[in-house]
Protein backbone atom coordinates (compact mmCIF):
# COMPACT_ATOMS: atom_id res chain seq x y z
CA UNK A 1 0.00 0.00 0.00
CA UNK A 2 2.49 2.61 -1.16
CA UNK A 3 1.96 6.35 -1.50
CA UNK A 4 -0.87 6.31 1.04
CA UNK A 5 -1.45 8.72 3.88
CA UNK A 6 -2.76 7.31 7.14
CA UNK A 7 -4.70 9.50 9.56
CA UNK A 8 -4.66 7.99 13.04
CA UNK A 9 -6.73 9.06 16.00
CA UNK A 10 -5.55 7.33 19.20
CA UNK A 11 -8.25 7.33 21.88
CA UNK A 12 -7.75 4.68 24.57
CA UNK A 13 -5.53 1.79 25.54
CA UNK A 14 -8.49 -0.62 25.64
CA UNK A 15 -11.10 -1.01 22.89
CA UNK A 16 -11.58 -1.94 19.24
CA UNK A 17 -9.06 -0.96 16.57
CA UNK A 18 -10.75 0.10 13.30
CA UNK A 19 -9.25 0.87 9.89
CA UNK A 20 -11.08 2.74 7.10
CA UNK A 21 -9.80 2.22 3.55
CA UNK A 22 -10.72 5.26 1.45
CA UNK A 23 -10.92 8.93 2.38
CA UNK A 24 -13.68 9.99 -0.01
CA UNK A 25 -17.18 11.18 0.90
CA UNK A 26 -18.37 8.01 2.64
CA UNK A 27 -14.98 7.25 4.20
CA UNK A 28 -15.10 10.61 5.96
CA UNK A 29 -18.73 10.14 7.04
CA UNK A 30 -17.83 6.69 8.41
CA UNK A 31 -14.86 8.18 10.26
CA UNK A 32 -17.04 10.81 11.94
CA UNK A 33 -19.62 8.22 12.99
CA UNK A 34 -17.13 5.68 14.33
CA UNK A 35 -15.16 8.33 16.22
CA UNK A 36 -18.25 8.85 18.40
CA UNK A 37 -18.21 5.24 19.68
CA UNK A 38 -16.77 4.90 23.18
CA UNK A 39 -15.73 1.29 22.47
CA UNK A 40 -13.21 2.37 19.78
CA UNK A 41 -9.60 2.72 20.98
CA UNK A 42 -7.96 3.44 17.63
CA UNK A 43 -9.43 4.77 14.39
CA UNK A 44 -7.22 4.91 11.30
CA UNK A 45 -7.78 5.88 7.68
CA UNK A 46 -5.83 5.16 4.50
CA UNK A 47 -6.43 7.61 1.67
CA UNK A 48 -4.61 8.59 -1.50
CA UNK A 49 -6.79 11.63 -2.11
CA UNK A 50 -7.89 13.15 1.22
CA UNK A 51 -6.99 16.81 1.64
CA UNK A 52 -7.19 17.22 5.41
CA UNK A 53 -7.64 21.01 5.11
CA UNK A 54 -10.67 20.49 2.88
CA UNK A 55 -12.29 17.52 4.61
CA UNK A 56 -15.37 17.10 6.80
CA UNK A 57 -13.57 15.01 9.42
CA UNK A 58 -14.53 16.59 12.73
CA UNK A 59 -11.45 15.58 14.73
CA UNK A 60 -8.51 17.96 14.35
CA UNK A 61 -6.08 16.02 16.58
CA UNK A 62 -4.80 13.70 13.86
CA UNK A 63 -1.40 12.08 13.64
CA UNK A 64 -0.04 11.40 10.16
CA UNK A 65 2.01 8.39 9.13
CA UNK A 66 3.17 7.09 5.72
CA UNK A 67 2.96 3.70 4.00
CA UNK A 68 1.01 1.26 6.15
CA UNK A 69 1.83 -2.31 5.11
CA UNK A 70 -0.27 -5.48 5.22
CA UNK A 71 1.52 -6.77 8.33
CA UNK A 72 0.25 -3.73 10.20
CA UNK A 73 -3.28 -4.03 8.76
CA UNK A 74 -3.91 -7.43 10.39
CA UNK A 75 -3.87 -5.95 13.90
CA UNK A 76 -7.23 -4.20 13.29
CA UNK A 77 -10.46 -5.74 14.61
CA UNK A 78 -12.64 -4.15 11.90
CA UNK A 79 -11.71 -2.99 8.39
CA UNK A 80 -14.19 -0.82 6.44
CA UNK A 81 -13.69 -0.57 2.65
CA UNK A 82 -15.04 2.74 1.30
CA UNK A 83 -13.26 2.75 -2.06
CA UNK A 84 -14.84 2.92 -5.51
CA UNK A 85 -16.08 -0.31 -7.03
CA UNK A 86 -12.86 -1.33 -8.83
CA UNK A 87 -10.64 -0.51 -5.86
CA UNK A 88 -12.93 -2.43 -3.50
CA UNK A 89 -12.01 -5.73 -5.15
CA UNK A 90 -8.30 -4.88 -5.28
CA UNK A 91 -8.26 -4.23 -1.53
CA UNK A 92 -10.45 -7.26 -0.83
CA UNK A 93 -8.01 -9.60 -2.62
CA UNK A 94 -5.17 -8.27 -0.47
CA UNK A 95 -6.88 -8.59 2.90
CA UNK A 96 -9.49 -11.39 2.53
CA UNK A 97 -7.24 -13.88 4.38
CA UNK A 98 -7.20 -11.77 7.56
CA UNK A 99 -9.14 -12.70 10.71
CA UNK A 100 -10.46 -9.13 11.01
CA UNK A 101 -14.13 -8.37 10.35
CA UNK A 102 -14.25 -6.78 6.88
CA UNK A 103 -17.24 -4.73 5.73
CA UNK A 104 -17.53 -3.13 2.30
CA UNK A 105 -19.74 -0.15 1.59
CA UNK A 106 -22.41 -0.47 -1.06
CA UNK A 107 -22.94 -0.61 -3.92
CA UNK A 108 -20.91 -3.77 -4.47
CA UNK A 109 -21.32 -4.43 -8.19
CA UNK A 110 -19.78 -7.70 -9.33
CA UNK A 111 -18.76 -7.56 -12.96
CA UNK A 112 -17.25 -11.04 -13.34
CA UNK A 113 -16.28 -14.30 -11.63
CA UNK A 114 -19.14 -14.30 -9.13
CA UNK A 115 -18.58 -17.93 -8.07
CA UNK A 116 -14.96 -17.30 -7.09
CA UNK A 117 -15.92 -14.19 -5.17
CA UNK A 118 -18.73 -15.95 -3.27
CA UNK A 119 -16.33 -18.75 -2.29
CA UNK A 120 -14.02 -16.15 -0.74
CA UNK A 121 -17.01 -14.50 0.90
CA UNK A 122 -18.12 -17.73 2.60
CA UNK A 123 -14.67 -18.45 4.00
CA UNK A 124 -13.89 -15.08 5.60
CA UNK A 125 -15.45 -12.55 7.97
CA UNK A 126 -16.68 -10.46 5.06
CA UNK A 127 -19.92 -8.45 5.02
CA UNK A 128 -21.83 -5.94 2.89
CA UNK A 129 -23.11 -2.73 4.46
CA UNK A 130 -26.88 -3.01 5.03
CA UNK A 131 -27.58 -0.20 7.52
CA UNK A 132 -31.42 -0.32 7.37
CA UNK A 133 -31.24 -3.99 8.38
CA UNK A 134 -30.69 -2.75 11.95
CA UNK A 135 -33.55 -0.24 12.10
CA UNK A 136 -35.79 -2.21 14.47
CA UNK A 137 -38.70 0.26 14.68
CA UNK A 138 -39.14 0.48 10.93
CA UNK A 139 -38.55 -3.25 10.43
CA UNK A 140 -41.31 -4.00 12.95
CA UNK A 141 -43.75 -1.90 10.88
CA UNK A 142 -42.68 -3.73 7.70
CA UNK A 143 -43.13 -7.09 9.39
CA UNK A 144 -46.67 -6.22 10.52
CA UNK A 145 -47.71 -4.94 7.07
CA UNK A 146 -46.20 -7.87 5.16
CA UNK A 147 -47.03 -10.82 7.41
CA UNK A 148 -50.08 -9.65 9.41
CA UNK A 149 -51.87 -7.23 7.09
CA UNK A 150 -50.85 -9.28 4.02
CA UNK A 151 -50.08 -6.37 1.68
CA UNK A 152 -49.19 -7.52 -1.84
CA UNK A 153 -47.41 -4.54 -3.44
CA UNK A 154 -44.90 -1.90 -2.28
CA UNK A 155 -43.79 1.25 -4.10
CA UNK A 156 -40.57 2.97 -2.99
CA UNK A 157 -39.82 6.59 -3.96
CA UNK A 158 -36.21 7.40 -3.11
CA UNK A 159 -35.15 10.82 -4.40
CA UNK A 160 -32.04 12.81 -3.47
CA UNK A 161 -31.74 16.17 -5.14
CA UNK A 162 -28.40 17.25 -6.59
CA UNK A 163 -26.43 18.83 -3.76
CA UNK A 164 -23.30 18.44 -1.69
CA UNK A 165 -24.66 16.43 1.21
CA UNK A 166 -22.27 16.37 4.20
CA UNK A 167 -20.17 18.94 2.34
CA UNK A 168 -19.00 16.47 -0.33
CA UNK A 169 -20.84 15.62 -3.54
CA UNK A 170 -21.82 11.98 -3.97
CA UNK A 171 -20.21 10.42 -7.04
CA UNK A 172 -20.60 7.06 -8.77
CA UNK A 173 -18.53 4.98 -11.14
CA UNK A 174 -19.41 6.00 -14.71
CA UNK A 175 -20.94 2.56 -15.34
CA UNK A 176 -23.00 2.50 -12.12
CA UNK A 177 -26.69 3.33 -12.00
CA UNK A 178 -28.16 5.09 -8.96
CA UNK A 179 -30.66 2.25 -8.58
CA UNK A 180 -27.76 -0.16 -7.92
CA UNK A 181 -26.85 1.88 -4.85
CA UNK A 182 -30.40 2.41 -3.58
CA UNK A 183 -31.30 -1.27 -4.01
CA UNK A 184 -29.11 -2.07 -0.98
CA UNK A 185 -31.29 0.21 1.18
CA UNK A 186 -34.50 -1.38 -0.12
CA UNK A 187 -33.20 -4.91 0.27
CA UNK A 188 -32.14 -4.36 3.89
CA UNK A 189 -35.61 -2.99 4.71
CA UNK A 190 -37.44 -5.89 3.05
CA UNK A 191 -35.40 -8.75 4.42
CA UNK A 192 -36.81 -10.46 7.52
CA UNK A 193 -35.67 -13.46 9.57
CA UNK A 194 -38.69 -15.47 8.39
CA UNK A 195 -37.33 -15.45 4.82
CA UNK A 196 -34.90 -18.37 4.90
CA UNK A 197 -34.78 -18.52 1.11
CA UNK A 198 -34.72 -15.22 -0.70
CA UNK A 199 -36.87 -15.57 -3.81
CA UNK A 200 -36.19 -12.42 -5.84
CA UNK A 201 -36.78 -11.99 -9.56
CA UNK A 202 -36.25 -8.81 -11.58
CA UNK A 203 -38.73 -7.97 -14.32
CA UNK A 204 -37.66 -4.60 -15.75
CA UNK A 205 -35.45 -1.53 -15.45
CA UNK A 206 -35.80 1.73 -17.36
CA UNK A 207 -35.20 5.47 -17.07
CA UNK A 208 -38.09 7.92 -17.34
CA UNK A 209 -36.96 11.59 -17.41
CA UNK A 210 -34.06 11.17 -14.96
CA UNK A 211 -36.10 8.77 -12.79
CA UNK A 212 -34.70 5.23 -12.63
CA UNK A 213 -37.53 2.71 -12.40
CA UNK A 214 -36.97 -0.87 -11.22
CA UNK A 215 -39.65 -3.56 -10.94
CA UNK A 216 -39.08 -6.87 -9.18
CA UNK A 217 -40.76 -9.58 -7.14
CA UNK A 218 -39.59 -10.29 -3.58
CA UNK A 219 -41.01 -13.45 -2.00
CA UNK A 220 -44.37 -13.02 -3.73
CA UNK A 221 -44.65 -9.25 -3.19
CA UNK A 222 -44.53 -6.91 -6.19
CA UNK A 223 -41.97 -4.14 -5.72
CA UNK A 224 -41.61 -0.92 -7.68
CA UNK A 225 -38.58 1.27 -6.91
CA UNK A 226 -38.41 4.77 -8.39
CA UNK A 227 -35.26 6.68 -7.52
CA UNK A 228 -33.12 9.58 -8.74
CA UNK A 229 -30.23 11.77 -7.67
CA UNK A 230 -30.73 14.04 -10.71
CA UNK A 231 -33.88 15.86 -9.69
CA UNK A 232 -34.55 18.85 -7.42
CA UNK A 233 -36.83 16.70 -5.27
CA UNK A 234 -35.72 15.22 -1.98
CA UNK A 235 -37.94 12.70 -0.24
CA UNK A 236 -38.13 9.05 0.75
CA UNK A 237 -41.62 7.65 0.69
CA UNK A 238 -42.92 4.05 0.88
CA UNK A 239 -46.48 3.16 -0.17
CA UNK A 240 -48.07 -0.20 0.69
CA UNK A 241 -50.96 -1.64 -1.38
CA UNK A 242 -53.46 -4.40 -0.75
CA UNK A 243 -55.69 -5.56 -3.59
CA UNK A 244 -54.75 -2.43 -5.58
CA UNK A 245 -55.86 -0.07 -2.77
CA UNK A 246 -53.42 2.23 -0.98
CA UNK A 247 -53.20 0.67 2.47
CA UNK A 248 -50.48 2.62 4.28
CA UNK A 249 -47.59 5.06 3.73
CA UNK A 250 -44.29 5.84 5.44
CA UNK A 251 -42.42 9.10 4.98
CA UNK A 252 -38.75 8.86 6.00
CA UNK A 253 -36.63 11.78 7.13
CA UNK A 254 -33.28 11.94 8.96
CA UNK A 255 -35.05 12.53 12.28
CA UNK A 256 -38.36 10.65 12.15
CA UNK A 257 -40.71 8.23 10.36
CA UNK A 258 -44.25 9.46 9.62
CA UNK A 259 -46.69 6.55 9.30
CA UNK A 260 -50.04 7.11 7.60
CA UNK A 261 -52.82 4.56 7.97
CA UNK A 262 -55.02 5.19 4.91
CA UNK A 263 -57.74 2.83 6.14
CA UNK A 264 -58.22 4.27 9.64
CA UNK A 265 -57.17 7.79 8.53
CA UNK A 266 -54.56 8.05 11.30
CA UNK A 267 -50.99 9.37 11.49
CA UNK A 268 -48.14 8.47 13.81
CA UNK A 269 -44.68 10.01 14.07
CA UNK A 270 -41.78 7.87 15.33
CA UNK A 271 -38.59 9.69 16.25
CA UNK A 272 -35.41 8.16 14.84
CA UNK A 273 -32.88 9.00 17.56
CA UNK A 274 -29.75 7.22 16.38
CA UNK A 275 -28.01 6.81 13.03
CA UNK A 276 -28.43 3.45 11.27
CA UNK A 277 -24.73 3.40 10.45
CA UNK A 278 -23.86 3.52 14.17
CA UNK A 279 -26.33 0.69 14.86
CA UNK A 280 -24.67 -1.45 12.20
CA UNK A 281 -21.15 -1.03 13.55
CA UNK A 282 -22.22 -1.59 17.15
CA UNK A 283 -23.81 -4.85 16.01
CA UNK A 284 -20.69 -5.98 14.15
CA UNK A 285 -18.37 -5.18 17.05
CA UNK A 286 -20.53 -6.67 19.81
CA UNK A 287 -21.96 -9.85 18.25
CA UNK A 288 -20.10 -13.16 18.44
CA UNK A 289 -22.37 -15.00 16.01
CA UNK A 290 -22.69 -13.16 12.70
CA UNK A 291 -24.04 -16.07 10.63
CA UNK A 292 -27.55 -14.63 10.21
CA UNK A 293 -26.26 -11.28 8.99
CA UNK A 294 -23.73 -13.04 6.77
CA UNK A 295 -26.48 -15.08 5.08
CA UNK A 296 -28.45 -11.87 4.42
CA UNK A 297 -25.34 -10.26 2.89
CA UNK A 298 -24.74 -13.37 0.78
CA UNK A 299 -28.28 -13.23 -0.63
CA UNK A 300 -27.90 -9.50 -1.26
CA UNK A 301 -24.73 -10.10 -3.34
CA UNK A 302 -26.61 -12.60 -5.52
CA UNK A 303 -29.49 -10.13 -6.02
CA UNK A 304 -27.09 -7.26 -6.76
CA UNK A 305 -25.37 -9.39 -9.39
CA UNK A 306 -28.69 -10.13 -11.16
CA UNK A 307 -29.68 -6.46 -10.96
CA UNK A 308 -26.37 -5.34 -12.47
CA UNK A 309 -26.92 -7.72 -15.39
CA UNK A 310 -30.39 -6.22 -15.96
CA UNK A 311 -28.92 -2.69 -15.97
CA UNK A 312 -26.18 -3.78 -18.37
CA UNK A 313 -28.85 -5.07 -20.81
CA UNK A 314 -30.56 -1.68 -20.65
CA UNK A 315 -27.26 -0.02 -21.54
CA UNK A 316 -26.77 -2.09 -24.71
Protein Blocks (a to p, Z undefined) as FASTA:
>chain_A
ZZiacddddfbfbdcddddedjbfklmmmmmmmmmpmkbmbdcdddfkbcfklccbfbfb
bcddehiafklmmmpfbdcdfbdfklmmmmmmmmmmpmbdcddddddddfbhkllmmmmm
mmmccddddfklmmmklmmmmmmmmmmnopabdcdddddddddehhiacdddfkbcfklm
mmmmmmmmmpcfklmbacdddfbdcdeehiacddddeehiacdddddfkbfbdcdddddd
eehiafbdcdddfkbccdddfklopacddddfbafklmmmmmmmmpmblklmmmmmmmmm
mmmmmmmmmmmmmmZZ
